[in-house]
Amino acid sequence: MVTILCVRFGTKYGKDYVERLRNMVSRHITLPYEFVCLTDDPSPIEGVRLVVQPNEGYAKGWWHKVHMFDPDLPLTGRILYLDLDVIVCNSLDKLVQNCTTFDFYGIKDFNRKFHANWNMLNSSVLSWEKGYHPDIWTVFQTDPRKAQKLHGDQDWIWNVARTRIKFWPDEYIMSYKWELRDRNELDRGNGKIKFKSIRNPIIPKECCIAVFHGDPNPHEVQDPFVIDNWR
């Protein structure tokens, strides 16, 4: 049994983001799985098991992602974590099949597009075995303020566990705005990043997830690929 896990704290993303992710996963996995949301909102969501925790009030809500590694969370087996602002477009099976107990997978950060031999973590999609790598949580909780001097959760996870993390092939999980589309098509006017035009990019057949890091978010993009999948 695979645990598909997402994290939702605060008001940045509504329940509809969880529902859309639930729907996309259901269309693109053949393995037995349970969909779980770690959240501070106890409002029920059909087809989703909620694990409710208090909101710690972090300046950046993404720090709640570190809580995923708490060994006391009621999760089981192989965990596949997905950010809420991703688009699942092909089978997820290969991200969790044939993993050993000790395998910890993540994404090579998308600055790989611009810098040769870039070797940092993007935490939009992660996979590990429940109960392993607890130090990501236990060390964080001893001094959360010190940890948060880093830019974000992915820098903390990389700082603690870099010797254990393997990267999926780049083509499995790709940046929508930098790799699947051309960043020169982005308009940064009026304090909001958006695409200047509507396109329907070619998605490599091995790509199963398109990541929307930063702006724009999926609901702000009118490309047919996004509209067809973001539902």
N, C-alpha and C positions, 0 to 999 in steps of 0.2 A: 504494500500500500504506500503510495506516494502522498506526502502532505504538500499541497500547493498553498503557499503562505503569502499573504499581503499584509501591509501595515497601514493603518489609517488613524491618525491622531489630529485633533483640531479640525478646522473648517476649510482647509485649502482644497480638499477633494470631497465632494459629496458622495452619498451612498451610491449614486449612479455609476461612479467610477468603479466601485467594487462589483456592482452588478454587471457592468460591461466586461470587466476582466473575467469574472465567473463565466460569462457566456463565451468569450473567446477561448478560454481554457477548455470548456466542454466540447468545443468544435475541433480541438486540435490535440487531443490526447486519447490514447486507446488503453492506457494502463489504469488499473484501479487507483483511485485517488480520493482524498478528502480536501475540500476547499476551506481554508481557515483564514480568518482575519483577526490580527492583533490590533486592538482598538480601545479608545476611551468612550465609545458610543455604544450603549447596550441595545439600541434599536435593532430588532431582528431583521435579517436579510435572508430571503428564501435561498436555500441551497448552500448557505455559508454558516460554518460554526464559528461563533465569536469567542475570542479569548479577551476578556475585558480587564483592562488595567487603568489605574488613575493616570491622567495626563500630568507629566512631570514639569510641564511649563518650560521646556527647553526653548532657547531663543530661536533655534531652527528645529522644526518638528521632526526632521529626518533623524535626529539623534535617538528617537524612539526605536529605530531599526536595530540598535545595539541590543535592545531587550530580547531580540529573537534568539540570542545565544544563551539566555538564562536557562540552565539545565533543569530548572523546576517548572518550566512551561509545560502545559499538558499537550505535548506534541509527540509524534511517534515516527520512527523510520526515517527514510530518505526525505529531506525537505527540499523543495524547489521554491525559492523566494522570488517574487516578481513585483517590481514597482507598479504602482497604479497607473502611471502614465506611459505604459508600453502597449504596443499592438502585437498580438499574437497572430501570425499569419500562416504558419505551417506547423507540422507535428512537433510537439514538445518531447516526445518519447526519448529521442537521442540525448537529451540533456540529463536524463536520470538513469538510463539503461546502462548496464555493465559497470556500474560504479562499485568500488570496494567501500568498506566501512569508513576508511580513512580519507577517501577522496573529498576534497574541498575545492569546488570550482567557482570561478567568477569570470568577469569580462576584463580583457585588457582595455584600459581607459581609452576613450575615443580620440584623445590627442595622438593616438597611433596614426591617424590620418595625416598628420602634419610633421611628425617627428619620428625618424627612423629609430628602431630599437627602444621605443617608449615602453617603460616597464612599471606601470602603476595600475591600480585597481579602479574599475567602475563597479559600483555595488547595485546597479539596477536589477541584475539577475544573479542569484547565488544558489549554490546547492551544496548541502553538507548532511551529515548524519546526526540525528537528534542526540544531544548529550556530549558531542565532541566539540572541541574548541570553546569550552566554557570560559576560558580566560579572557575572551573578547568582551564578555559581560562582567566577570568578577573583578578584573582589573579596572574596568571603566567605573564600576560602582564605588570603588574606594575613593575616587576623586573625580567626579564627573566634570567639574569646572576646569580642571587641568586638561582632561581629554578634549574638551570642547575648544581649546585654543587651536586645535587643528581645524582645517577648513570644513570638514564634514565627516560623516560616519564612515565613508569609504576610506578616508585617510587613516582613521583609527583602526579599522579592520585590517588594512594593509600593514600598518605599523606593528600590530600585534602578531599577525599570522602570515606574513609574507612568505615565510619559508615553507608554508604548507599549502599555499594556494596555487592551483593549476588554472590556466586560462583555456576556455573553449576556443576552437578555431574562430578567427575573426568573422568569417562569413556566416556563422550560426546566429550571431546577435549583432545588429548593426545600428549605428546612429542614423536616425531618419534625416536629420537636417545637415549632416556633414558627409555621410557616405552614400545614402540612398538618393539624396538630393544634393544640390550644389550650394554650399554656404554663401556663394556670391549672389544667390537668389533671395537672400534674406534682407529685409528692410528693417533698419533699426530706428526709424523715425518715431517721434512722439513718445519715446520711452517704452515702446512695445515692439518686440521682435515678431515679425510675421513674414510670410513668403510674398514676394512681389507678384507671383503668378501661380496659376493652378497647373500642376503637372501630374502625370501618372508614371512614376519612375519604374524602371525594370527592377524587379526584386529577384536577386539570385535564388536559385532553387534550394540552396542549402540554408537560406535565411529563414529562421522560424520566429524571430522577434525583432521588431523595430523599436528602438528606444527614443523617447522624446525627452532628452535631458535639457533642463532650462526651458526657455520659451522658443517657439510656441508649443502649447499643449495640443493633444489630439483634437479636442473639440473646436480648436481655432483654425484647423487646417481643412481646406475644401478639396484636396486631391482625391480623386476617385478611389485610390487604394485605401486611404484613411477612412473615407465614408463607408466603403464596403465592409471593412473589418471592424470598425469602432461601433459595435452594436451588441 
